Amino acid sequence: MLEEALTYVAVFVAVVFVLSLLLSMKPAARATLLAVLVGMGAGLIGVQIAQVHVFTILLLIWVLFSKRASRSIAPIEAILTIVAAALLASTVLYGELVNSPTLGLQLLALAGCTALIVIFASASDVKAMLYGLLIMTSASSVFGLLQIVGIAPYDVWHLSISALGRPTGLYSEPDWLGMMAGVGLVLAWRLPLQRWVRVLLILANMSAWVLAFARAAWVAVVASAMLAVVVYLITRKKSAPRVTPKSGRILATALSGVVAILAFSFIPSLHDNLVTRLSQTLRVADNDVSAQARVAQNDGLNYLASTSPWYGWGLSTSGRVGVSGRLNFGESRNNVGSNWVVSFWVDGGLLSVALLILFGAAVILTLRTIQSQVLVLVLLSSFFSNAVYQPVTWLMLGLCLSVVRMRRERTAEQVDESESKTAVAHRFGQQLVSRTPA
């Protein structure tokens, strides 16, 4: 009892200290710091305080100290996000196979966070959140590399798959590290950075991305990069600045190649492990247990999808598909299926379509942006390891929709300004006509 009381006192003192520190800072510096912390919070998975994710707490603090950036209190992008999520979340009330009704609340909370980002985020906030996400993903990648060399006090996984073992970084399993390292790699490549900072961050994230041996992350990063290149080639302007050697990208790529050659030279089995893993990325081998499990899980999800009513079986039903693909109609610890699109259909049927369209529209309308590429990466990875209920997905959705909102408001301002000038010119013309003698 005494320890619990002391814990509450310590938390209260910490909150008071942090709030006092924030109040003492200049508004611009405070806004940037809080936005960076929000991005860092989105880079964590499963880190909660009193069953509330750290990302949500940091976001609410950021909102508390921020000014509304949107012209309206409830921009259409925020409304659509809440409505789309509410349609799917409502299925916990009447779904016949609902496993966890609280997943509906979690979905609404994540959608609410996205709506708040749309309402309050400015262009500088968007960039600061991306930098914060880069900091956290890079820190996790470095920690994962320290696991491999034996400095970090955590064991690596699956020595049968990789001679070095699969690191987990700051996450619960290597697949999450692979995805987040991929996110860090994209951010380190595209965000404005000092040359050597970019080189080091690309090296760290690329190394963790490869050594995590997460095939879903490999596919997601390569596919999102190919899409980004195609979009760039189609939409680029002749006057657009080109990448120069001073940016650090070419140097980072060259150094990554050198590191890979050295690693394969000193650890030949690592090369064999990588070739084997790559060969099993697009096909299912007889001895590939994890790939066979994925196939079985998809079969279980497809069965539920084919037998579900038009409104689905209810949110969290997809979690009843076990690791082996067997359906668990009793109490299940899992609430989310491995394939996010099929899981949405299983859970919500036609009521999930609005949310699917929202994700697709957010990506398409902001294709050239960094956050769009990261969102594509996360969604592609979620076809195998579902991260749709993780904060990083909803942060990226919020940043994409913020860009859509800013463009829409900028266009409206230009139209208003044009109409205002036309009205002034019209009144001036009428005055001239009235003063002209007959």
N, C-alpha and C positions, 0 to 999 in steps of 0.2 A: 504493500500500500504506500509506504514511504517512497520507494523507488519510483512508483508511478507518479506521485505528486511532484517529486523532484524533476521528473521528465517533463511534465507540463510546465513547470516553472522555467526550466531551461529553454523550452520551445518559446514561451512567452517572452523571455529576455532576448532571445535571438531575433524574434519578430520585431520587437521594439527597436533593437539595435539596427536592423536592416532598414526599417522604415525611417529612422532618424538619419541614417546615412543617405538614403535616397532623397529625403527632403532637403538635405544640406547641399546637394549637388545642383549644378546649373541645369535648367530644363533640357537643353539640347543634349548634354552629356548623359543625363539620366535616361532620356528617351532611347538613345543609342545603346546604352548598357542593358536596359531592360529588354530591348528587341533582340540583342545578341543572346541574352539568357533564355529567351523564348525559343530561339533556334537551337540552342544547346539542349534545352529540355526535350525538344522533339527528336533529338539524336539518341535518346535513352529509350529502352524498352523494358516495361514492367517495373519501373522505379516509382513507388507510390509512398505517400504520406497519408496515414489514416484512410487508406483505400482510395485516395485521389491521386492521379498521376501528377508527377512533378511538373510536366508540361502545362497542365491545366492551371495549377497554382501560379506558375510564373506568368502565364498568359493573363490571368485575372489581375495580377499585380501590375502588369504592363498596361492593361486597360485603365486601371485606377489612376495611373499617372499620365495617361495619354489624352490628346484631344481628338475628337472625331474628325477623320480625314475625308469622309464622304459628304456630299452635299445634302443628302437626306439621312434621316435617322435610320431608315430601313431600306437600303438599296435593294434593287430587285435581285441581285446576285445572292445576297444574304437570305432573302425570303425564299428563293428557290431551293437553297441548300437545306434550310430547315424543313420545308414542305416535303422535299424528296426523302430526307432521312426519316421524317415522321411517318410517311407512308409505310416504309419498311419496318420501322420500330413498332408500329401499331399491331403488327402480326403477332406479337407476344401476348396480346389480349385474347386472341381467338384461335391461334394455331394449335393444331391437334397434337403435335409432337414437340412442343417447345421444351427445351431442356433447361434454359436459364433466362427467366424474365428480365433479370438485371442487365442483360446484354442490350436490351432496348434502351435503357437509360444511358448506358455507355455510348451507344450510337448517337443518341440525342446530344450528349455532352460534347462529343467530338464535333458534331455538326454545329453546335453552338459556338465552339472555339473557332471553327472556320468562319462562321458568320461575324464574329467579333473582329477577326483579322480583316475581313472585307470592309467592315465599317470603320475601323480605326487605323489601318495600316496606310502609311504614306510611302512614297517611292524610296525614301531613305530607310524606312522601317523594313521594307521588303529586302533591301540589300543587307541590312544588319542581321536579319534573321538567317539569311543564307550563310553569312560569315559565321554566325553562331553554330549552325549545323555543321559547317566545315570543321570548326574547332573540336566539336564533340566526336564526330566520326573519325577525325585524324587521331585524336587522343586514344580512341578505342583501337585503331589500327596499330598504333605504336605499342599499346599494351599487349595486343595480340602477338606482335613480333617479339616482345620481351618474354612472353610465355614460351615461344619456340626455343629461345636461347637459354631458357631456364632461370631467368632473373625474376620474373613475376611468379608469385607463389601459387600458381594454378596449373593443373595438369592439362595437357592437350588431349584431344580426342582422336580416335580411329587411326592408330599407328599402322593398321593393316591397309589403310587407304593412302596415307602419306608417310614417307620415311621420317619426316619431321613432326608428324602429328598435325591435327587440325586445331588451330587456336580458336578461342571463343571471344577474345577481346573483353569488352565490358558487358557482353551479352550472355544469354543462357546457352547458346549453341552456335556452332560454326556457321550455319546458314544465315543467321542474323548478321554475324560479322561480315560475311561475304557481301551481303546486300548493302550494309551500311558503308563498308569500305568502297564499294562501287559508287555509292552516293558521294562519298568524300573525294573519290577520283574525279568524278564529273565536275564537282565544285572547284577542286584545285586546278583543274584544266581551264575552266571558263571564267571564274571570278577574277577581277583585277587584283594582282598580287605582285610583290617584289620578286625579282627573278629567282633568287636562291630560296626564298620561302616557297615559291611554286615548285621548284625542283624537289625540295625535301618532302613536301606534302604529297606530291605525285608519287615519289618513290615509296613513301610509307604506305599510302593507301593502295597503290598498285600491288605492292608486295603482300599486304594482308588480303587483298581481293583474290590474288592467285593462290596463296598458301592456305586460305580457308577451304579450298577445294569444294566450293559451293557452286554446283553446276547451274542452278537457277540464276545465281548472281552473274555468272559468266555470260550466259545467254542474254540476260536483261541488259547488262552494260554494253555488250557488242551491238545488240539490236537497237538500243536507244541511241548509241553513237552513230550507227549507220543512218538512222532516221534523221538525226541532227545534221549530218553531212548532206543528205539529199535535200533537206529543207534549205540549208545554207546555199547550196548550188542553185536551187530554183529561185530563191528570193534575194540573193545577194545583189548589191549595186556595184557598178564599175568603180565608183568613187570610194567604196568601203575600204578601210585600212586592212592590210593583210598582216598575217602573223609573221613576225620577224624573229630571228634567232635570239634576240635580246629578251624575248618574252619568257624564256626558260623552258618552253614546251619541247623544243627539239633536243635540248640538252638532257632534259628529264627522260625522254624516250631513249636516247642513246645510253644513258647511265643505267636505265632499267634493263636494256639488252646486255650490257656488260655484267651486271649483277646476276642476271639469269645464266649467262655462259659460265661464270665462276661457280655458281651454285651447282649447276649440272656437272661441272668438271670435278668438283670435290665430293659431290653426293650423287653418283650415277643413278642410284635407285630412285632419286627424286624425279629425274627425267622420265624413267619408266612409269612411275606413279602418275605423272602428269599426262603422259601419252595415253595411258590406260583410262584415266578419268575423262579425258577429252573424247576418246573413242566411244565412251559410254554415255556421252551427253545427249546424242540424238538417237540412240538405240538402247534397247533393254537387253542386257546380257543375262545368261542363265544364272551367273553367280552374283549378279548385282541386286542385292536384297532391297536396298532403298528404292531403286527404280521400280522394281516389281511391286513394292508397297504403294508407290505413287499411282501405278496403273490400277491396282486394286482399289485404292481410295477413289479414283475417278470413276471406276465402275460402280462403286457404292453410291456416289453422289449422283451419277447419271440415272441410276435406278430410282432414287428418291425424286429426282427432277421429273422423270417420266410418269410417275404415279401421283404427283402432287396436284392439289386443286389449283384453280386459277390464282388464288391468293397465297399459295405456298403452304408449307407445313408449319410455318412460324419461325421467327428469328431464333437462331441457335440450334435448329434442327440439324443443320449440316454437320455440327460437331458430334453427332451420334455415329458418324462414319469413323470407325477406329483406324488405327495405324495399318492393320492388315486388310482393311476394306470391309470388315464385317460390321453390320449394323447393330448398335447397342440401344435397345428400346427401354433399358432400365436407367439407372442414374449414371450419367457420363460426366467426367471431369473436363472434357473438351467441349467448347461451344462454337468452334469455328472450323469449317472445312478447309482443305488444303488449296482448292481452286476457287478463287474469290468470285468469279463470274457465275460458275455453276452453283456455288454456295448461295449467292444472292437469289438465284432462281428457285433453289430448293426452299429457302427460307421465306421468300416473299412473292414468288411468281410474278405476275404482272405488276404488283405493287413495288417491285424492285427496279422496274424499267426506268423510272424517273431518275434514280440515283445513278444508274449505269449511263444514261444520257448526259447527266451533269458532269460526270468524270470525263466522258468523251468530248463534250463541248469545251470544257476547261482546257483540255490538252490541245484541241484543234485551234481554238481561238488565240492561243498564246504559243504556238509551235516554236517560234524563234527564241523563246526565253529559256533561261537556265532552269527555272522551276518547272517548266513543262517537260524538259528532258528528264529531270529527276523524277517527276510524277510518272512518266512513262516507264522509267526504270523500275520503280517500286511496284507499279501495277503488273508489269511483265513478270517480275520475280514472284508476285503474289499468285500467279497461276500454279506455283509449286509450293511456296511457303507463304501463306496468306498473311500479309502485313496491313490489310485494309483497316483493321481495328487498332493500328498503331498510330501514335501522334504524327509521325513523319508524313504519312499519307495525307492527313487532313491539314497539316501545315502547308504542304505543297499545293493542295487544292485551294486553300485560302489565298496563297500568294498568286496563283494563276487567276483566280476570280477577282483579286484586287487589281490586277493589271487590266482585266476586262472592264471593271468599274471605272478606273482612272481614264481609260480611253473613251468610254461612253460619256463620262462627265466632261472631258476635254472637248469632245465633239459638240456636246450640248452648249458649252460655253462659247465655242466659235460660232454656232448658229445664232445664239442670243446676241452676240456682239455684232454679227452681220445684220441681223434684223434691226438692231438698235441704230446702226449706221444708216440703214435704208430708211428707217422712220425719220431720222434727223434730216436726211437729204430731201425726203418728201415734204416735210414741214417747211424747210428752207425754200423749196421750189414754189410751194403755195404762197409763201410770203412775198416772193419776188413777183408772182403773177398778180397778187392783190395790189401791189404798189405800182404796177405798170399802168400809166394813163391810157384810157380808151382812145 
